[in-house]
Structure formats: C-alpha cells, structure tokens
Amino acid sequence: MMATRRDSELKQDVRQSRLAAVLFINLAMAVFVSLGVVADRAVGLTPGIFIIAGVVFLLILIAYIEGIMMLPQAGGAAGFARRGLGEMTSFFAGWALMLDYLILIVLTAYVGVHYLASIPGFDWLLHSPSDAIGAGCFIAVVGLMALRRLKPSARVSASIAIIALLALIALAVVGLFRVFEWGTITATVDIGFSPSWHDILYSLPVAMIGFTGIDSVANLGGEMHRAGRTVPRPLIWSGVVSVGIFVLLSMVALNAQPVTGVGAGASTPLGEQSGWIDRPVIGIIDGLGLSSGAEQMARIVFALLAATVMFLAATSALAALGRVAYFMSRHRQAPSGLLQLDRRTGAPKRAIFGLTLMALVLLAVTASVSDSAVVLAQVYAFGATFTATLAGVGLVRMRFTEPELERPFRAPLNVRIAGRSVSVLMVLGTLAALGMWLLVLATHDSARAVGLAWMMFGFVLYGTYRLTHGLPLARRAAVRVYKAPRIDARSYAKVLVAVRPEAGKLYGAGDAEVIALAKKLIDDRQAGAPAPEIDVMLVHELPLTEALDAPLGDADAATARRLARIRQVASKLDLRVSSSVTRARAAGRAICQEAEVRGSDAVLLATRTKRRTGDEVFGKCVAYVLRHAPCDVVVLALPEASFRKVPKPPPPPPVASPFLQPPPGSGL
C-alpha cells in the first residue's frame, strides 16, 4: 500500500468551452470599452484604425497559437520569452502582463459602473466619488469570488458573451438601416489634417485594447485539456470576427454621433470626456432616433449586458493574474509564497489577495484623473505591445535554437534562413508589435511615464530577490517544485484511526474497510522496527448548546457497540488496537491534537462520497485535518450507503415545579 500527497499544480481541465468563454467575454468587453477611447483621437478614421490594428492582431495571433501549442503552460508570453530569450526577459514580460491585467480589472470596473449609470435612477454613479466607490466594491467582489474560486460555468459565461455580441450586431444592423450614410464618415476625413498624423499614430496602439483575450488564453495553456494537442479553433475565429464587429459598429457609431469640426478642432461625442467615452454603446443608442420607450428599454438592456460582461472580464483578468504570479514564483522570479495553492480550492490565495489590493490602489490613483479611461487604455497599450514583442522575438528565436521541438501548429508562409524554417507572418507580427510599442513611447506621455516606471520598479524587486537568494539575474534558475514525499507502508508504525459521528449519524458498514486499510498501512515492516500501534479515536462533536459531559443516551450505547465491533474486526485480522472516546467542539482540531500527543505517523480518516457545493472535495473536518495534521493523512472515501441513521434520544420529561402545584381543595 502506498499513499502520496498530490503536488500542488494547476489542474488540466480547461476545454474548448472555457477557451470560447474567455475569448468571447474579452471580445464583448473590448467592444463596450474601446470605441470611445479610439474615436477620441481617430475621429472619422476610427474604422480604418480598427482595420490596421486588426491586421496586426491577426499576425500576432498566429505566433501565439504556435507558442500555445508548442509550450502549453501558465505564463503565456512570459513562458515564450523565458524559453526563447532567457530569465530576465521572461520577468519583464510577466511583469508587463501583470500591469495589463491590473489595468483591465480597474478599467472594467469603471466602465461597468458607468454603464449601470445609464439605467434610470442610477445616474448618480456617473459622478465622483460615487463612481470610484462603486468601482471599488466591484473589484472587491471580484477578489472575494476569486479567493473562494467561485465562478460561473464556461457555458454560462460563453452564453452571456454570445448574447452580448449578438445584441451588439443587432444594434449595428438597426443603425445601418436608420442612420448610416457613407458620406457622413468620408466627408470628415482628411488624412494628415483631420485626423492629423500625430493623432493617427496616437490611436493605433490604443486600438489594440479592442483585441484582448489572446494572453488570457495563452495563460490557460498549462490547464488545457489535452494540452498541446487540441488546436484552439475559437482563438482563430475570434480574431476574424472581432475585426468585422469593430469596423461595422464603429461606422454606425460615427453616424449616430457624427464628427463635428475640422483639423485640430474635429471631435465626436463618442470620444469626449463630457460625452460617451466611458459608455460608447449607450451613445450609439442615443443617436439612433428611437422612440422614448424603445430607447429606454435599449439603454437598460445594454447597460445590464455591459455590466455583466465587465464583471466576467474582470474575473477572467484576475484569474490570469494569479496564473502569471504562479508562473513567476515557480521559476524563481518572485517569492515562493505566490506558488502556494490552497488545498481545498486550488487557488493561489496569497497572490489573488495581493493583486486585488494592488488593483484597489491603482483605482485610488486613477480616480483623481479626469480622463482616466484614456490614460488606462494608453498604459494598457504599453504593456500589451511590449509583451507581444518579447513573445514574438522569443518564438522566432526558438525556430533557430530549438527547431526539433514538436510544433502541432506551425505558423504558415515559411522560408529558409540560415538553414532554419522561419515564418514570414510570425516575423511581420513581431515587427508590427515592436512598431506599436515604439509608437506608444513616442506619442503617449502617460503610458511612457507609468509603463517605464513600472518596469524599473519591477526590475529593482526582481534584482533584490534574485541576489538575496543567491540566484543569477540573467541565467535560468532551477524550477521551484514541491516534491511529493514517497510514503509507503513501512514508514508507518503508529496509525491513528479517527472515527467521527456527525449530526446523529455513525459510521456503519465501513468499519471493516477502515480497519483493513489501517492493517495495510502497517504491513511489511522492516526487520527490527518497533511493534505497530493502531489507535482508534471516536470523536463526538457537540455544539455550544450542549455540555461536553452531557449524557448522549442511545448514542453512548451505539458508540460502545461500535467500538466492540471494531475490536472484533481487528482481532480477526490479528491486530491489537486501543480505543478512546473524545468529546470536542471541533472534531478536526481534536484529531490533530491527539495525533500530536500520541506521536502518530499517519491519521486515517473515513469520509462519505457525496456531491458538495462549490469546489470542496471534503467536509470541514477532513479539510482541517489535511491542513493542520502534524503527520501524513490518509483519507478513505466510503459510499453514502455505509452510513446509517442513529435516532436521537428522546427529550427528558419535564420536571414539575412545586411553585406551580394547585393548592389543596382548589378543585384543580
């Protein structure tokens, strides 16, 4: 018999439905967010900006798909950079990814609250500090759900995203019939003048926020079902669909809220701070000329859809943040505490808690900025283009350094360079991402200041951590792995069998199985080893309303019969057991204390197999012992049929008080 503790790793259970949910949620989120911030400077050229950004996105997407299929792991772009360029470059990519996900959480919180303000009676959410307080509550709820690992199913998330996308497409179709005129757009476009070349170059990297989701999917690589074998088809189709939706909806938007003015004075209410920049879809509805009833209904529907999509997108971003932190800790780029996963939920709780606090701090900093949505979009563009550049360079370099790696998907249009096959599309995507990043540095003052300061701060943290732990800055360090100890039967000399009645039930037919397993744990002892000991501990967990020394009636008698049966089973197996009955307020704590007092090598628990809520595998008692036991823990799952009901003892008859007796001769 062998018992091993499972190593703490991310579960490989992500299927196509989860990939589709992540992609479509991010796509719907981007539509609700990006139209306003791009139209702020691109004005009448907004559809063209989305087309150019979409082509760049598709080129980057091709490289990412090859990396996801070749190296399925948490970390995404940071993993590609580590394999292709080295440890320090990998840290910079992961650190930039963390900045992007933090911005997405804050941005979705802001935008979600502002969309809710479109519902009649909630317009107070548009004003400060109500919007900041609402966004803070939004982020706190997302963090609490992540800590508990509560999340909607993949089907529910994908369904909500698809409903939102279909509603947006329907809105665009209505707009095409009601307000669309091609001349309304072309009459305002004079490239180089309205918008200016500076505004065009300024808008291009900001439009990349319209194509989020690729890094979130790459972060799921290590958890994909049949990782490295299942081609993420939703990832390919989403890139094509997203370009079409953005172009179509932006054309309708420029007709619903047309551009006024020329040259430097050209503007559209979609991009004005006093207009619809934080909720552009509501601006489209406002400009369609619908009846008052239809417009109010459309506002409510799209506000609720947008807020729901923002919440799901923030949840996805925080989960991706946790995976990046896990990757960085695993590869010794961050402290080991980030690697620890909760045994019950499987979530990196320390990382999620710290990252939620960082998101709240970022929210507090940006709350005082008047054009916070634009600033957040600029900084996001810095991180997105920077990580895409590093990932692309790493993947191209791996074509030269590791050509023998299995690549289930190879980027097309390959040519031979220095004897190696290199994809032209992958190289073009990498160069396009680099060009976008250089545009951010040249045209976005806020992004340049915040982004470079963030990277410098991260490098200081990284250098301090690596040098204080005796690790090289640039060379790879050994991957941090918590090896599961090998535990076999010969290592057990003292086994504590903990038996716990709960809620009036006693373990029944499972006694023979429990004692038989205890025997297997002490079999095959080495020569000269001490004689084995099996201690049976039966714990009565009593509520605070009952005294610990209160009589339990029939339960005491059933306990005595049960212990006698356990001794009978042990004698048939040639085992000598000692037994004890304990009463406690918390059974798990009593079991751990008993194991420590007795110096047990292992605790054997039996639990019932039944469906539990959430992600819990065991009940509270077993979960507590697994976390706090001073020795190894072996859990035996018994079917529900092995439990039998023990009737509670009848309540004692009431005692008559002498003060309530009727007086003699009263006739009562």
N, C-alpha and C positions, 0 to 999 in steps of 0.2 A: 504493500500500500504506500502510495506517495501522495503528499499534499504540498501544493506550491501556491505561493501568493502571486497573484497576477500583477505584472508590471504595469505601472500607470502610463498608458498611452492613449492616444485618440482612437476612438472606435472607427473601424472601416465599415460604415453602414450607410454612406451617402449614395443615393441612387439618382437616376435621371430626373425624377420628380423634384428632388431637392435642388438640383442644378437649375432646372427650369424655374423653380420658385425664386431662387436668388437672382437669376438673370432678369426675369420679368419684373420683379419688385424693384430692382435698381433701374430698369429702363423706365418704368412708370414714374418712379421718383424723379428721375432726371427730366422727364417732360414737364412735370409740375414745377420744377425749380428753375431750369436753365433758360427758358425762353426770355425771361425778363432780363437776366444779367447779361446775356449775349446781345439783345436788342439795345441795351443801354448805350453801346458804342457803335455796333454794326448797323443800326437803324435799318434802312431799306435793303441792305446787303445781307441781312440775317440768314435767309435761306441758303445763299451761296457759302456763307461761313460754315454752316452746318454740313454742307456737302463736302467741303475741303476737310473739315475735322473728321467727318465720317470716313473718308478715304484713308486718312492717317490711322484712324482707329482700326479699320479692317486690316491694314498692313501689320500693325502691332499685334492684332488678334491672331494672325497666322503664326507669328513667332511664339506667342504664349501657348497656343494649342500644342505645338511641338514640345515645348517645355513641360506642360502639364502631363502629357502622355509619357514623356521620357523620364521625368523625375516627379512622380506623384508624392507630394509631401506638404506639410504645413509650412507656411512662409511665403509661398508664391514667388514673387520677383526676388525676394531676399535669398531664397533657395537657389534660383538660377544664377544669381550673381555670385553666391558662395562657391558653387561648383565651377563656374567659368572664370571668375576673376579673383577670388580669394576672400579671406575672412573680413578684412576691414571694409571692403566694398560691399560685402553682404550686410554688414551692420548699417552702413549708410542707407542701403535700400530698405532694410527693415525699419529703420528709424523714420525715414520719409513716409513709409506706408503707415506707420503709427500716426503721424501728423495728419495724413489724409483721412484716415478713419475717424480720428477725433473731430476733424472739421465736418465730416459728413454727419456725425451724431449731432453736433451743435446746429449745423445748417438745417437738417431735417426737423429738429425741434423748433427752431424759429419759424420755418416755413409752415410746419404743421399747425402751430398756434395761430399764425396769421390767416391761414385758410379757414380755420374754425371761426375766426372773427367775421367771416362773410355770412355766417348764419345770423338771421335776425335776432337781436338781443345779446349778441356776443361781440359787438363792435368794440367794446372796451378792451379786448385783447390786442387791438392794434397799437395801443399807446403804451409808452414806458411809464412805470416799471412793470405793468401788468403782463406784457408780452414776455419779458425776461423771467418773471416769476413762473408763468405758465410753462415756458421752455425748460426751466429748472426742474419743475415737477415732472415734465415729460421725460427728461434724462434720468431722473431718479427712479421712475417706474421701470424704464428700460433696464437700468442697472440691477434693480431688485429681481426682475424676472430672469436676467442672465445668471445671477448668483444662485437662484433656485433651479436654473436650467429649465424654465417654463417657456415654451414657445409653441406657436400654432403649428399644426401639421403642415407638411410640404404641400399637400393637396389644397388645404385651406389658403395658404399663402399664395400659391400659384393661381388659384381661382380668383382671389381678390385682385391680384395683379392683372390677370387677363380681363376681368370685368372692367377695371380702370382703363386699360388700354383700349378695349372696345368702346367704352364711353368716350374716350378722347377721339378715337377715329370717327365715331358718330357725330361728335361736336364739329370736327373738321369738315365732314360731309355736309352738315347743315350750313356751315359757314360758306362752303363753296357755292351753294345754291342761293344764299341770302345776300352776301356782301362781296364775294370775290370778283375782282376785276384786275387783270394782269397789269393794266396801265397804272393802277394806283400804286403799285410797287415800283415799276420801272421808271415812272416819272420822277421819283425821289432819289434815284441812284445816279451818281456821277462819280465813278471810281477815282479816288485821289483827292476829291473835293468834298463829296457827301456820300459816304464817309471818307475821311482823309486816310492816307496810307498809314499814319500812326494808329488811327482807330481800327483799321483792318488788322494790322499786326497785333494790336492790343486784344482784339476779340477772338482771334484764332485759338490761342491756348485756353481761354476761358470756356470756349465751346466744348472742350474735352470733358467737362463735367457732365455733358449730355450723354456720355458713353461710359458710365460707371458700370461696375459689376465684374469686369474681367479679373481684377485682382481678388475679389471675393471668391470667385470660382477657383482661381489658382490656389488660394489658401485652403480650399477643400480637397486638394489633390490627394493628401495623405489619408483622407477619410472616404474616398470614393469606393463604391462597391466595384470589385474587380478593377482596382486602380491600375492604370497603365494599359488596360485592355478595352475599355469602353470609351469610344470616341464621343466627346460631349457635343452631340449634334445641336442641342439648344444653343450652345455657345456660338456656333457658326451662323445659325439662322437669326439669332438676336441681333448680330451686327448688321445684317442686311435690312432687317425690319426696322431697326432703330433709325437708320438714316432716312428711310422713307417717311416715317412718322414725324420726325423733326422737320423735314423740309415741308411736308404738307401742312402741318399745324402752324409753322412759322409764317407761311404765305397767308393763311387765313387770319392769323393774328395781326399782320400788318395791314390787312383790310379792315378788320374790326377796330383797331386802334392805329390809324394811319400816321405816317411820319409828317410832321409839320416843320417848316423852316428849311434853310439850306446851309450848306457848309458847316461851320463850327456851331451854328445855331440849330441844326437839324436834331430832332428828338421825337420820340414816340412815348405815349403814356405807359407803354409796356415796360420801359426802362427807367422811368422817372421815379425818384425816391418818394415823391408825393403821389405816385400813381399806383401801378400794378406790379412793380418789380418783384415783390415778395409773393405774389399770387397771380401770375400772368394768365392762368386759365380762367379765373374769375373776370379778368379784364376782357378776354375774348367774349365771354358770355354777355358782359355789359355792352359790347359794341355790336351785337348781332341784331338788335332791334326787336327782341322778342316781346310778347305781351308781358304785363307785370306779373301775372300768375305763373306763366311758364318760366320767366327769368328767375323768380324767387325759388321755384322748385329746382331749377337747374343749379342755382347757387348752393342750395342745401345739399343736393346730391353730390356735386363735385367737391364741396368742402369736406363732407364726410369721407368720400373716397380718398381725397388727398391726405387728410389727417391719418387715415388708416394706413395708407401706403407709406407715409413718412415714419409711422411707428414701426412698421415691419422693416423698413430700410435701416432705421437706427438699430433695431435688434440685430439685423444681419451685420451691420458695421461693427457693433460691439463684440459679436461672436468672432468676426475676423480679427479684431484687435487682440482678443485672447489667443488666437492661434499664432499670430505674429510674435506675441510675447513668449508663448510656449517655444516657438522655433528659436528665438534669440537666446532664451535660457538654456535650451538643450545643447546649443552649440557654443555655450560659454561666452556669449556676448552680453549677458545680463545675469543678475543674481539667480541662484538656484531656487529661491522661493517662488519664482514665477512658474517653474516647471511643475510644481506640486499640483496634482489634480485631486479634487475632492472624491473620496472613495464612493460616496453614495450617489452623487450627481454626475461625476466625471468632468466637472467644470473647473478651470483654473481660477479659483475664487480670489486668491490674492491679486492676481493680475487684473481680473474684472473689477474688483473693488478700487484698486489704484487708478485704473483707467477711467472709471466713472468719475472719480474725484477730479482727474485731470480735465475731463470734458466739462465739468461744472466750473472749474477755474477758467477755462477758455471761454465759456459762456459769460462769466462775470467780466472778463476783459473786453469782449466784443460788445457787451450790452451798451457801453458808452459810445460806440462808434455809430455815426448816423447812417452810413451806407454799409452796414455790417454784412448783408448778403453778398454784395460785390467784393468786399475785402476777403470774406471766407472763400468765395469762388476763386479769387486770384491765388490765394495761398494753396488751395487745393490743386490748382493747375501746376504750381511749382512742384508739389510732391508727386503728382501723377506722371508728369512728363519726365521727371528725374528718375523715378523708379523704372519707368518703361525703357528709358535709355540704358540704364545699367543692366536690366534684364535682357534687352536685345543684344547688347555687346557681349554679355556672358554666353548667351545661346549661340551667337555666331562664332565666338572663340572656341566653344566646345566642338563645333564642326571640325576644327583643326586639331585640338588637343585630345579629343575622345571620339574619334569617328566610329569606333567599334561599338559604342553604346546602342542598345536596341531603341529604335525610334518607331513606335507603332504608327505615328503620323509624322510625315516629313513635309516641311513647307515646300510648295511647288516652285517650278521655274529655277532649276539648279544648273550651275555652271561649274567647271573645274578650275580651281585656283590653287596653285602650289600643290597639285595632286589631291586636293580635297574637294568634295562636293559642297557647294555653298549656294543657298537660296538667294536669288536676287530680291525677291519680295521681302525676305527677312532683313536683308541689308537696307533696303529702302525704308522699311518700317522703323528700323533703328535710327537711321539718319533723320527721318521725319520727326521722331520723338526728340532727338537731340536739338533739332532746329526749333521745335516748340519750346523746349526748356530755355534755350538762348533768348527766344522772344519774351518769355516771362521775365528773365533777368533784365532785359533791355527796356521793357515797356511797363512793368508793374512794380512800382516803388514799394508798395506794401508787401507784396509777395517776396520781393528781393530781400527786404529787411527782415521780415518774420522768418522766411524759409532759411536764409543763411544763418541767422541767429539760432534757430532750432538745430541746424546741423552742427554748428560749433558747440552748442551746449551738449548735444549728444556725444560728440567726439571726446569732450572732457570726461563725461561719465564713463564712456567706453574705455578710454585710456586709463583712467583711475582704477576701474575694476580689473582690467587685464593685468596691469603692472602690479597691483597689490596682491594679486593671486599668482604671480609668477608666470603669467602666460604671455606669449609673443603678441605684438599688436597686429602684424600682417599675416603671419602663418596660421594655418589651421590648428586648433587645439582638439584634443580628444573629445568626442561627443559625450556629453554627460548622460549616463544611463544608470538607472537604479536597477541593479540586477536582482532578480527574484532569488532568494535563498533556496537551495535544494533541501527539502525537508523529507526525510524518509522515516520508516517505522523504527529503525534502530536508534534514532535520536531522541525517542520519547521513552522516558522512564516513569513519569508521573503525568497522568491524564485526569483532568477534572471534567466530569460529565455533568453539565449544568442542565437541570430539568426545571422548567418554569410553568406552573399553571397560570393561566391568564383568563380573566373575565369569566370565572366559573367553569373553565374547561381544563381537563387534564390530558396529557399525552396518553394514548391508549395502546393501540396495536403496534406502535412504533418502538416500544421498549426493547424488543428483541433485536431490532435493527441497530439501535443506538449502542447497545452493549456489544453486539458483534463487531461494529465498526471500532469501538474502543479496543477490543481484543486485537484487531488487525494493526492498530497503531502501535502496539507494544510487542508484536510478534517479531521473531528473528533478531533477538537481542544479541549483541556481541558477547563473546566469552568474557567472563569476569565483570560484566555490567551488573549494577545493583538490581535487586528484585523490583519488578514493576509495581506500580501502585495505581489503582483506579479509585477515585473518589467520586461518589455520586452526591450531587448537591441539588436538593429540591427547594426552589425559591417561591415563596408566596409573596406576591407584590400587592400590598394593601394601600388603599387611598388614605389621605389625611383624615378622612371622617371616621376611620376605624382605628382603634388602638392596636399596637403591634402585638399585645398579649391577649387580644380578644379571642374568645373561643370561636372556631370556624365550623362547628357542628359536623355535618356529614362530610365536609371537605377534609377534616382531620382524619376521619376514618378511611376515606378513599385514599388519602396520602399514605397511610400505614399499609393498606393493602397493596398499593402500587410499589412501595419500597420492598415489600416482601416478594412481589413478583419479579422485580429487578434482581434481587439476590438469588431467586430460583433460577432465572435465566443465566446469571453469572456462574452459578455452581455447575450447570450443565456444560458450560464452556471451560470448566476448571479455572475459574477466575475467583480471586478474593477481592471483594470491594468493601469499602467503608462508605457510610452514608450519613447525611446530615440534612436537617430541615431548617431553613432560614426564612425569616420574615423581614421584609425590607420595603422601603418606599419606592426605590428604583432598583429593579432586578439587575439591570446591566452593571450598575456600579457595585452591587453586592457580589456579583460574579467576578468582576475584576479584582476586588479586594480579597476575595477568597483565594483566587489563583496566586496572588502575590504572597499571601500568608503561607500557603502550602508549598510555594516554590514549584508550581506546576510547569511542565514543559509544553503542554498544549491544553486548550479548552475545547471540548466537544459540545456543540450546540445542535439542537434539532429545531427546525422551523417548518412551518406549513407552506406548501406551494399554493399560492393563490394570486390573483391579479391585484396589484396595488396601484395607488394613484401616483401620477407623475412618473418620475424615473426611478422611484425607490425599488430596490430589489428585495430588501429585508425589512422587517419591522424595526421599531426604535431600539428594542433591547439588543437584537443581534448587531445592528449598526453601531451601537455604542460599544459593545464588546470588541468588534472589529477595529475600532479606532483606538481604544484605550487599554486593551489587554496587555499585560506585561510579557506575554508569551505568544506562541503561534495559536491560531484559531482554525478549527475545522468545523464546517457547517454541513449538516445533513438535512436535505430537504425531504420532508415526508408529505405524502398526499393528504388532502383535506379529509379523506375518509378515515384516516387513522386517528382522528380526534373524536371523542365522544363527550356528550353533554353531561355535566355533573349538576344535579339540581341543587339550588341554593337552599340552605337550611331555613325552615320556617321561622318567622319572627317570634320572639318570646311573647307569651300572653301579657297583656297589660296588668300592672300591679295596682290594685285598688288603694286609693289614699284614704286614711281614716278620717281626714277632714271633709271628705265628700260623702260619708255614710249618712243616711237619713236618721233623724232622732227617733228613739223608741216611741211607739204609739202614734207616729205620724201617719200610719196607714200606707206608707210607701214601701 
